[in-house]
Amino acid sequence: MISTPKPSAPAPAAFDHSAEPLQGVFEPLSGPVWTAIARNKLVVLAGAVLFAVIGLAFGHTRKATYTASATVQVGQVNPNSPGFFGYVQSSAELASAFSRSIAAEPVLTKVGRKLDLPPTAVVKRLSAEPLPEAPAFRVIATGPSELAAMQLANTAANAVINYEGQSNSANPEAASLLKEYANASVRLQQAAKTLAHLSRDPHASQSVLVHAEAERDAASVRLKAVGVAYTGAVTSQAPRSGLVSLLAGASSASSNKKSKTELYGFIGLLLGVVVGCFAAVARDRLRRRRRLGGLKAEMHGAAGT
């Protein structure tokens, strides 16, 4: 039996290094617009430089805004205390809450009165932000000058400290208990005076004396009870100092003059590139029209001869 040889598999085609690249991927941009821009690169460059210089000059003439900040701390930090980490976490939450008092009416009124500013202007120039994972927050102030920004930041920080000290230490129950203690003291004195008067009266019965003595004892017990309650309410109040304190006052202010000038310069650069591209396309079209007009004139002259 004669075996017929099997046809061999075709050899893989060799990679053709001369193949043309994909259209639109590695080829440069083409078209009448890009061609016009490529022919008039100097026009685009001149427009970009001109408008960038105008933007820089405009930004340089703008008034600068200065920003200063003061740091306010919540409580007293003691790293050696056993509950230091729990204190830091809870104080960080308090700092976030206390930072909102920058917009409180008493704070704005006090700052405006001290710096002779309307409350609306104070609101626009003041803000506060808590420091991440820290028992402190920053009071941020802006102003037309470095001194104005620093004064506003320090004044607002002190106003916040006073406001928090007063609002957190005030206990309305203590005030009512003090008034009740005064009334109970007056009643005790009246009951003691009545008992003394009846004791000197030979016609006073024994039951009347016993009732008067009971009234005096009841008034005395009530006075002691109200006194104990008042003492507890006063001692449970937060301290007026130390709850919020100034950690670092504003000693300098930063200006946005440079960043504002750079921003206007960059905007001018982009606008100059756009205007330069339009000018390049318009110049190229005008040149084509002139060239086409010259060719037509030559053709008419050749046809006339």
Buried (B, 14 or more C-beta within 10 A) or exposed (E): EEEEEEEEEEEEEEEEEEEEEEEEEEEEEEEEBBBBBBBBEEBBBBBBBBBBBBBBEBBBEEEBBBBBBBBBBBBEBEEEEEEEEEBBEBBBEBBBEBBEBBEBEBBBEBBBEBBEBEBEBBBEBBBBBBBEEBBBBBBBBBBEBBEBBBBBBBBBBBBBBBBBBEEBBEBEBBEEBBEBBEEBBEBBEEBBEBBEEBEEEEEEEEEBBEBBBEBBEEBBEBBEEBBEBBEEBEEEEEEEEEBBBBBEBBEEBBBBBEEBBEBBBBBBBEBBBBBBBBBBBEBBEEEEEEEEEEEEEEEEEEEEE
